[in-house]
């Protein structure tokens, strides 16, 4: 059947090709490895600063410090006097003057726009030979950054050891370093171990406000970053890092991004030696996501708030070029993750994000989401292992509290076969407070968990609210204890289809995949419902034909067909997002399983092998219902939904053949249209051979119709 | 066997008898094959349709590296932007004193969770800036009071009975909803200053 083969090949090719499409690279940088881990988290140094940065407008300065507490005001006025004599007017100048480790730079209250480094580079720096990233800027080597620090950075700190940069204002809003969208980074600290940033604001870059790269030992203390194309804080390929009491908002990707945090627990199981990154007391809000951890390994995030973003926090293994993949060993404790339901895709749709960054209106609350995100999710793990989520408050989420799914390794550019299924495993969700805030007010989430069903050793306990799938493995008291678990290598087929469709987002092309409810698709627009409708149409057609051709006079067969039809209807209804986590999908599976089971049973006399296959399909479908409602079926590398789908495809083709074939005359019930004495009734809808019992009932090919009822009188003599 | 054009292809074909006529015109074996072929074709079409429907989720493949939004740097001047952040909507710094009411989370516009009125007051050296006045509100309004003081104190809003500790040298936000009408004073307990009055209708 060439056309069927063509259709199926096209479908298979489509799936393969889609699976190969990777989501956007989150950022591009020269290749870097992790530091050797011999550093440590720097301590704050009190006392008189070594270098000062201030402006010279005395009246402006006095106005700025007028509201300060007395002692602080006095200190600032004194430092201002000193700064007029031997201080700098721009931060970069002070950084350039650092010539020994352990220097303290103090920035006095004011607005710093860094005019000397603000402009486009000229001369040699305009002609550097370096590869272009897909974002349009060049990927410079460390030497090139040193040669031309102002190409991509308003303030570049390169190779300075144990440097401390601190604002001296009453709060971090008193010292503002403003990139004005003239540079990729406002502040870059590259290969500068032991750096300590405190008490200032860095804002308005076309990439990151504060970028720490390849640093062993850093502290971000009471710093605000805001209004960037991508990240507020990006700390990459670094170790011994601490963020405390920080804030970030208005960023197109995430406020806090500890990407490729040093992978110190790689290869370990549940026991953690130490964390390479600690993030505490920070609030990240009104971004695409509050926290993003591509290869956010060994990060301990506790007592933070991620609220009013599109999604609260994500960690993933979905982007190439990040050392330390797959992501592992993050620990999220006592965080407040709530009300992350904002739909910033509207700014992509209406063209706001197609304008240059300076014109998009970030300061007025516009956010241009860089990648695809399921809006309304609390914490997303898209390919990660050994992450622990404990004692967090997650509330007010209009999609779900926790998302977990796998990402095959080729998505991140690793093609070796053994790695393809190296996520998502051993993630533990215990003791979280879902649907309530810290005061105990009820703030429910729509669902508690959305899981694709893949992976080993994942478990959830202490949930509140329905989950999708309804049945989940649960955690025992110690790490590694999981009951009702499974170890599937692939997630559920419909969920995978949805993830593939949703990953097609492209902000530059303003492409918001129409079948994905992350971007506003509802009801029949959603790919889950479209798949359910297509499957229901095919099954109704094929099943209906089968029933008509073979079982329409059979009481049980007809009853089964009715049940099957009801099951198909419920299957379509259950694909809607309002019902996907309810009892409707498993009930639909139950009805379909009964349909196939009874139909196959009734058919097994007419078509033995086909009948048993049909019964088998029914059993698989009932197993799927069991898997979703009672307990996950352990050990199987593919869930019953996959087996059911594959057998179902075979069954559909076989049913077509079975229905189309000449029925055998050893029927379950005699055909009233056949009068054994008179031969074929010309008005019959079926054909019966005449005379009655000539051929035995078999399942191999068309039966011999017997002698020609109207022989050509000439034939006998030919 | 003789071959005759099945009558269902001739102009005089009548639908109700086409089966019978065709059947009469040929042997059961060839008729059976043709019928099978017809049905198979129908089913193939149905399957192709189903595959097409399923493949509606498929679209053209994208390249491996998708650029994000343009990262064009600004060449001309940009408006200044030095406003402090809005702390309403945060539950992070709730303590026993503050009621920290957060409003709803049930909207999906970027104005989600913002208060109806934000009031900023600074207290320094016993002086209140702006000078105490009267702020008019409607019942049910969400209010965010952002107070900066030079010494530790306690902020109290009468009527709604909301209060919070104030740390020296920092801005503290107290968010609440005015759910009763009346005239309510906002004061600091230690320094006994009246910061402003809320007139709720």
Interface residues (C-beta under 8 A of the other chain):
Chain A: X1 X3 X4 X7 X8 X10 X11 X14 X15 X17 X18 X20 X21 X22 X23 X24 X25 X66 X67 X68 X69 X70 X72 X111 X120 X134 X135 X136 X137 X170 X171 X173 X176 X178 X180 X181 X182 X183 X184 X203 X204 X206 X207 X224 X226 X227 X229 X230 X247 X249 X252 X281 X283 X285 X286 X304 X305 X307 X308 X320 X336 X338 X339 X341 X342 X343 X344 X353 X354 X356 X357 X358 X363 X365 X366 X367 X368 X370 X371 X375 X395 X396 X398 X413 X437 X438 X439 X443 X497 X500 X501 X504 X506 X507 X508 X513 X515 X527 X530 X531 X533 X534 X535 X537 X538 X541 X542 X545 X652 X653 X656 X657 X659 X660 X661 X662 X680 X682 X683 X685 X687 X689 X702 X705 X708 X709 X712
Chain B: X1 X2 X19 X20 X23 X24 X27 X28 X29 X31 X32 X35 X36 X39 X40 X43 X44 X45 X46 X47 X48 X49 X50 X51 X52 X53 X54 X55 X56 X57 X58 X59 X61 X62 X64 X65 X66 X67 X68 X69 X70 X71 X72 X73 X74 X75 X76 X77 X78 X79 X80 X81 X82 X83 X84 X85 X89 X90 X91 X92 X94 X100 X102 X105 X106 X107 X108 X109 X110 X111 X112 X113 X122 X124 X125 X129 X148 X150 X151 X168 X169 X170 X171
